[in-house]
Amino acid sequence: METKIVRKWAMPNKNTFSIKPVKDLICKYLKGKWIDPFANESIFKDRLITNDINSAYNTNYNLDALKFLQQFDDNSVDGILFDPPYSIHQINEVYDGFGKIKQFSRYAHEIKRIIKPNGYCISFGWNTNGMPFEMKINGKKQKTGFYKEKKEILIVSHGGCHNDTLITVDQKYNSQLKNVILSEEIITEEELFNRYEEETL
Ligand SMILES: C[S@@+](CC[C@H](N)C(=O)[O-])C[C@H]1O[C@@H](n2cnc3c(N)ncnc32)[C@H](O)[C@@H]1O
């Protein structure tokens, strides 16, 4: 999979999803059951299941994001918008002190568990790490189910001394597929995956 990378310019906005190129990107993927654990006043609140720890926002749930994610069954959502606070400074200055910076792996663990095969996670922030390909679970390195390559990266520059907003789209591969037909030969999912890894090293 080759990563599509696009750069656009737009005015900054406290509500990331209201920035036009960001909004357009989300609209492209938003089909089926999507959830937003850090929704704030999301412009998409009528189109997905929303949560925010701050009860001032009119979201479906007002839970800590981790607890919100833990409620969903395995392989049960088509996509997740993952837009946690980027820094302690942002929590205090922009979001009235609501929120905590949690260990990323705790979120990643839930996210990979609940997204359906072929589903997406769209991450927002100041880096393009997105969802990892591998992570340590109980001290053991394991594949998360997300492709190594990103599906798409959108860079939104805001001019002046503002940081860019970086949006990273990750897709989960179809880990339920046991045998895959590739160029008319039948190979196991593991073989396919090993080839994929060799090709992308
Ligand atoms: C970066 S903003 C999300 C902005 C939103 N995506 C938008 O475009 O408007 C972070 C939001 O996450 C909420 N938040 C912070 N920590 C949280 C947590 N642990 N659980 C749930 N919500 C949290 C804050 O109250 C804030 O509204």
Ligand as a Chemical Component Dictionary entry (heavy atoms), coordinates in Angstrom:
data_LIG
# 
_chem_comp.id                   LIG 
_chem_comp.type                 NON-POLYMER 
_chem_comp.pdbx_formal_charge   0 
_chem_comp.three_letter_code    LIG 
# 
loop_
_chem_comp_atom.comp_id 
_chem_comp_atom.atom_id 
_chem_comp_atom.alt_atom_id 
_chem_comp_atom.type_symbol 
_chem_comp_atom.charge 
_chem_comp_atom.model_Cartn_x 
_chem_comp_atom.model_Cartn_y 
_chem_comp_atom.model_Cartn_z 
_chem_comp_atom.pdbx_ordinal 
LIG C1  C1  C 0  -8.460  17.784 21.026 1  
LIG S1  S1  S 1  -10.113 17.976 21.675 2  
LIG C2  C2  C 0  -11.175 17.254 20.531 3  
LIG C3  C3  C 0  -11.678 18.271 19.524 4  
LIG C4  C4  C 0  -12.683 17.731 18.579 5  
LIG N1  N1  N 0  -12.155 16.633 17.832 6  
LIG C5  C5  C 0  -13.122 18.829 17.628 7  
LIG O1  O1  O 0  -12.787 18.843 16.455 8  
LIG O2  O2  O -1 -13.804 19.716 18.114 9  
LIG C6  C6  C 0  -10.035 17.105 23.102 10 
LIG C7  C7  C 0  -11.355 16.899 23.854 11 
LIG O3  O3  O 0  -11.132 15.724 24.613 12 
LIG C8  C8  C 0  -11.730 15.852 25.878 13 
LIG N2  N2  N 0  -10.963 14.951 26.752 14 
LIG C9  C9  C 0  -9.712  15.139 27.239 15 
LIG N3  N3  N 0  -9.301  14.066 27.940 16 
LIG C10 C10 C 0  -10.317 13.174 27.885 17 
LIG C11 C11 C 0  -10.486 11.855 28.384 18 
LIG N4  N4  N 0  -9.538  11.248 29.120 19 
LIG N5  N5  N 0  -11.627 11.206 28.096 20 
LIG C12 C12 C 0  -12.599 11.791 27.351 21 
LIG N6  N6  N 0  -12.505 13.050 26.859 22 
LIG C13 C13 C 0  -11.376 13.721 27.101 23 
LIG C14 C14 C 0  -11.648 17.321 26.247 24 
LIG O4  O4  O 0  -12.693 17.679 27.140 25 
LIG C15 C15 C 0  -11.759 17.990 24.843 26 
LIG O5  O5  O 0  -13.086 18.391 24.610 27 
# 
loop_
_chem_comp_bond.comp_id 
_chem_comp_bond.atom_id_1 
_chem_comp_bond.atom_id_2 
_chem_comp_bond.value_order 
_chem_comp_bond.pdbx_ordinal 
LIG C1  S1  SING 1  
LIG S1  C2  SING 2  
LIG S1  C6  SING 3  
LIG C2  C3  SING 4  
LIG C3  C4  SING 5  
LIG C4  N1  SING 6  
LIG C4  C5  SING 7  
LIG C5  O1  DOUB 8  
LIG C5  O2  SING 9  
LIG C6  C7  SING 10 
LIG C7  O3  SING 11 
LIG C7  C15 SING 12 
LIG O3  C8  SING 13 
LIG C8  N2  SING 14 
LIG C8  C14 SING 15 
LIG N2  C9  SING 16 
LIG N2  C13 SING 17 
LIG C9  N3  DOUB 18 
LIG N3  C10 SING 19 
LIG C10 C11 SING 20 
LIG C10 C13 DOUB 21 
LIG C11 N4  SING 22 
LIG C11 N5  DOUB 23 
LIG N5  C12 SING 24 
LIG C12 N6  DOUB 25 
LIG N6  C13 SING 26 
LIG C14 O4  SING 27 
LIG C14 C15 SING 28 
LIG C15 O5  SING 29 
# 
